[in-house]
């Protein structure tokens, strides 16, 4: 069932169009990776989906009771205050802030959910640790947990492995894949084309001259996909050998 439907969406700044008449759909359980050339509007699209900028035209339609405030968001590494003086538990619980309509305190069910999610993403033992003293990979798990607290059914990640070493990146990707298989719908912006293709059910490619939306299999067999030449194609039927250029 569709959670998000984007139809003829046009976004930009100060009258300059960055994303033009874009169309794609995200269904429950999908893993959509947004890839493409620099300057083609990937982060602009993220801001549009979150309601941080106004659209010029087109529609962004959510279903299943989701609103923009119900999207769990994990932003780019350089946009997050990694030295924030707070505990892991405080960071995780802040994911519930948008759902606190009355009062100053978190509910019992929210605390139970936070504990469950910390256990699920492997940071329960770090609950009382100082966030700024954690490794980069541990911090990403904490921020993912916060995003899951904010989300009802959909999480949106913008370059989540930027700055992580290969081992931490692989570990984080593995966790995302597991969560997706458990029913969490994922939209991820990434320059790691190889990693994105291996994990994703669908690809949205944004280019300066053309765009593409479809399943990963369709992307790999499209003219755009073939021209990107991504090494390590996960599709058994593909004969082409590729290398990452994005």
Secondary structure, DSSP 8 states (H G I E B T S, - for coil): -EEEEEEEEEEEETTEEEEEEEEEEEETT-EEEEEE-TTSSHHHHHHHHTTSS--SEEEEEE-TT--GGGEEEE--GGGS-TT---BHHHHHHGGGGGG--SSSS--HHHHHHHHHHHHHTT-GGGTTSBGGGS-HHHHHHHHHHHHHHH-SSEEEEESTTTT--HHHHHHHHHHHHHHHHTT-EEEEE-S-HHHHHHH-SEEEEE-SS-EEEEEHHHHHTSHHHHHH--SS---TT---------
